[in-house]
């Protein structure tokens, strides 16, 4: 098995949405994503504005992605297709997003659902839970070493 991580291109957008809508935890449909402003057009704009989205390929097949928001200093998204979970793709994708953000900030953040697999994953990567949010999410922060 060969894993490649590279910056996403606009041609990767359909694969990014396929991955995002394939996940079991924190699943959102295309319609639900559009309701919160996440569309092919907004992702295309983000990719064209700065290198902020990475895609993981396993044997040239899209398997996961991560996305950072440099204006906010946050990891905006990190998702791995269920077929490729447990082989280290999420960790590598997070390393890319974190390194990108640490070029701009000494403290970065993200939010995820409390009591989720993602909460455990981020804790194992050294993120610190700092706040329980009213919507049931939890805010994590990480400081540059």
Buried (B, 14 or more C-beta within 10 A) or exposed (E): EEBEBEEBEEEBBEBBBEBBBEBEEEEBEBEEBBEEEBBBEEBEEBBEEEEBBBBBBBEEEBBBBBBBBBEEBBBBBBBBBEEBBEBEBBEBBBBBBBEBBBEEBEEBBBBBBBEBBBBEBBEEBEBEBEEEEEEEBBBBBBEEE
